[in-house]
Every structure is written in structure tokens, then in C-alpha cells.
Amino acid sequence: MSALDAVLRRQSYPQVTAEAPTHAELAPIVEAAATIADHGSLKPWRLIELRGDDRVRLGTAFAKEGGSADKPLRAPLLIAVVAVNRSRSKIPEWEQDAVASGVAYMLSLMLDDAGWGVFWRTGELTRHKRVAKMHGLGKHEKLMGWLYVGGKPEKSKAPRKRKLRVESYLSAP
Ligand SMILES: Cc1cc2nc3c(=O)[nH]c(=O)nc-3n(C[C@H](O)[C@H](O)[C@H](O)COP(=O)(O)O)c2cc1C
């Protein structure tokens, strides 16, 4: 499949099955995502795999902040995407965040292409201290959300037909 096809076919899966890629299956996908354009080659990101009881602990943190304890149980694997600000670098923080965001999208695309269902979620608890602590985040780290990953349900929605409207995205100044 061409990159164009993979991008056009990707769609988010709010519901997924209990199957999930193993750590070993995830590794080459993460290696590939790490090749993303990165100003200064700072690698200003890291990922945290949350499975099993890790998701329960995240749910407890959510509930203590007024959220739903069940939310993280919607998928068997959550990949927390963490932007790591290399503050000693001359590269501004927003550029570093752009790299972390790009990694999240690349992971979503490659996991979808490998047959997994993915949904990128954030929500107002993403920046709560308790939630940061549960992930063991440092001072210069912030969550960019979680990729909820699982199997694509058998009765998945039909592939969406994307309408390309180039004129609305691409123009001369
Ligand atoms: C940074 C980011 C955060 C998101 N957070 C949420 C969220 O918390 N809840 C939600 O319903 N959708 C969220 N979305 C949107 C979905 O992940 C998804 O992209 C959207 O439903 C469109 O579906 P599609 O990817 O199939 O086009 C988020 C998307 C991005 C890029």
C-alpha cells in the first residue's frame, strides 16, 4: 500500500477489542516513528505503555480528579505520548511539541496500517498533577494525550470516503 493510501484509509476507532500489539510488535513501529523530522535531533518525546492494572491506576487518578475511572479501560493498551522539553536547547518549546505530536500521529498511522484500531484521546485531565504523577512525569514533561489501542472490531464501520478539498488547504499567499 502506498503512503497516500495508508493515510487516506486511516480512521479512528473509538471502540476496540481486547487484543493488543505486544511490546515486541510495538518496538519496530516506535523505531520507525522515531525517524520523524526533529529540529536539532533532540528526541523531545517519550512513550509510556499502559496495560492491565496500569489502566486501573490511571482510572483511579481520573476518578480522584472528578473523571471516569472506567475511561482508560476502553482499550487494552494505552500509549501515553509525553512531550519532553529539552530546555537547554535553542529550539523553542513549540517546535519540540510539534515533534511529539508528529510522533503520535505517525504511531496512529502505522498501527492502523498494521491492522490495529487507534483513538487519540486527551480531555481536561491530561494536564492534572495527579495524572502527571501517575505517569512519573518530570518537570519538563507534559502529556500530549493517550493513544487508545486495540483490535479493530469485526463489524467495523465501512472505510470512510474522504473528500479531498485541496483548494481549502493549499493556496498561494
Ligand atoms: C491531539 C488530539 C486529541 C484528541 N482528543 C480527543 C478526545 O479527548 N476525545 C475525542 O472524542 N476525540 C479526540 N480527538 C479526535 C479523535 O482522536 C479523532 O481524530 C476524531 O474523532 C476524528 O476521527 P478520524 O481520526 O477518523 O478522522 C483528538 C484528536 C487529537 C489530534
The ligand as an SDF file (V2000), in Angstrom:
LIG
                    3D

 31 33  0  0  0  0  0  0  0  0999 V2000
   -4.4780   15.8640   19.9830 C   0  0  0  0  0  0  0  0  0  0  0  0
   -5.8190   15.2090   19.7990 C   0  0  0  0  0  0  0  0  0  0  0  0
   -6.6200   14.9660   20.8960 C   0  0  0  0  0  0  0  0  0  0  0  0
   -7.8790   14.3890   20.7690 C   0  0  0  0  0  0  0  0  0  0  0  0
   -8.6410   14.1720   21.8790 N   0  0  0  0  0  0  0  0  0  0  0  0
   -9.8740   13.6140   21.7270 C   0  0  0  0  0  0  0  0  0  0  0  0
  -10.6670   13.3440   22.8790 C   0  0  0  0  0  0  0  0  0  0  0  0
  -10.2710   13.5430   24.0220 O   0  0  0  0  0  0  0  0  0  0  0  0
  -11.9140   12.8480   22.6780 N   0  0  0  0  0  0  0  0  0  0  0  0
  -12.4080   12.6180   21.4130 C   0  0  0  0  0  0  0  0  0  0  0  0
  -13.5600   12.1820   21.2840 O   0  0  0  0  0  0  0  0  0  0  0  0
  -11.6490   12.8390   20.3070 N   0  0  0  0  0  0  0  0  0  0  0  0
  -10.4010   13.3230   20.4400 C   0  0  0  0  0  0  0  0  0  0  0  0
   -9.6340   13.5460   19.3320 N   0  0  0  0  0  0  0  0  0  0  0  0
  -10.1800   13.2540   17.9950 C   0  0  0  0  0  0  0  0  0  0  0  0
  -10.0950   11.7890   17.6370 C   0  0  0  0  0  0  0  0  0  0  0  0
   -8.8430   11.2380   18.0150 O   0  0  0  0  0  0  0  0  0  0  0  0
  -10.2680   11.5790   16.1090 C   0  0  0  0  0  0  0  0  0  0  0  0
   -9.1720   12.1170   15.4210 O   0  0  0  0  0  0  0  0  0  0  0  0
  -11.5320   12.2170   15.6010 C   0  0  0  0  0  0  0  0  0  0  0  0
  -12.6250   11.5640   16.1880 O   0  0  0  0  0  0  0  0  0  0  0  0
  -11.6470   12.1410   14.0560 C   0  0  0  0  0  0  0  0  0  0  0  0
  -11.5920   10.8250   13.6040 O   0  0  0  0  0  0  0  0  0  0  0  0
  -10.6210   10.4030   12.4130 P   0  0  0  0  0  0  0  0  0  0  0  0
   -9.2250   10.3530   13.0010 O   0  0  0  0  0  0  0  0  0  0  0  0
  -11.1540    9.0610   11.9780 O   0  0  0  0  0  0  0  0  0  0  0  0
  -10.7270   11.4340   11.3400 O   0  0  0  0  0  0  0  0  0  0  0  0
   -8.3490   14.0530   19.4660 C   0  0  0  0  0  0  0  0  0  0  0  0
   -7.5200   14.2500   18.3600 C   0  0  0  0  0  0  0  0  0  0  0  0
   -6.2720   14.8160   18.5150 C   0  0  0  0  0  0  0  0  0  0  0  0
   -5.4050   15.0240   17.3070 C   0  0  0  0  0  0  0  0  0  0  0  0
  1  2  1  0
  2  3  1  0
  2 30  2  0
  3  4  2  0
  4  5  1  0
  4 28  1  0
  5  6  2  0
  6  7  1  0
  6 13  1  0
  7  8  2  0
  7  9  1  0
  9 10  1  0
 10 11  2  0
 10 12  1  0
 12 13  2  0
 13 14  1  0
 14 15  1  0
 14 28  1  0
 15 16  1  0
 16 17  1  0
 16 18  1  0
 18 19  1  0
 18 20  1  0
 20 21  1  0
 20 22  1  0
 22 23  1  0
 23 24  1  0
 24 25  2  0
 24 26  1  0
 24 27  1  0
 28 29  2  0
 29 30  1  0
 30 31  1  0
M  END
$$$$
